[in-house]
């Protein structure tokens, strides 16, 4: 099972099946490998579907389908089942496969090396104007890739979540320091590639990652000062970051899209306008915000479920970071230090993804759910290794999530109103 879900991960990220030499073969490699992984998972005895993620993701799929039915498009339910169903399966298998520490590290290894391969492809594009895949630069200046990464912003998302992973792998040392040097070099390649995407969301995400990392070590005030300083440096760089302004046309368009999304929600508060139909209701313009997109397309019901799914990932990593186990010897303390470092890594990857996703419409992309699966798989294993860690129960939080969703919706409305006034 683990081998095939890792193979599936490689196919999703590196996408050799989309290369010109294989694209015309007609072999559906992704579905085949995923199906094999699922078939290996089904008879396994080590199933644990008690964490809330599984129920939430299943419910979210149901809401995606119901949203189309409520809006009069019955065929849309089948479309959602075909498009989002494989994501649910991939999430389930990876979350069960990557549980013990060694498998989690191997999954990090695949994530990082896949990101580096795409980064090197981007550097090749910059040097020659076209990469080895035959894909050229986007807008003649920004690197891109094949398939789901043919948008520089999506490429930036992959680099953002793999950067903390590369730094974690570098922290392990070994081989007379060569291992550390190798992973530091990989991290440097990823940082350079983020710059080459010219994705403002990705650059903001770097600031968020650094601020949260510093917050964990030096406190909130110092983290805020570091974040402000880094943002100032990025604004001075010769990149699209220098164009960030509430009145700049791109920024203004995003704010208008957010407001349009809130209007869609108010017109369809329970189930939204339907997944994938935001642009149809906004002059073919997307939401430019993953949170607004879910709210507008799936209503308060889908938004509540999705938001709970997202926040549980953060709560789990913070539970590990804040946990204080009773350790008797130096070896146990060293093991716990590594455990806490891994939890911090996955926390930072999530911070990076959602910081960038706040400015992008990426609510349904598989990258989000593969990262969430890795987080859940790691936490499942951590609970086995440290039984004192809290178990999260959806039934206990059944009142919490609607309140948080309502408060978040109101917060989005206030933010958009303030930005509209300042434009």
Beta strands, then each sheet from edge to edge (+ up, - down):
end
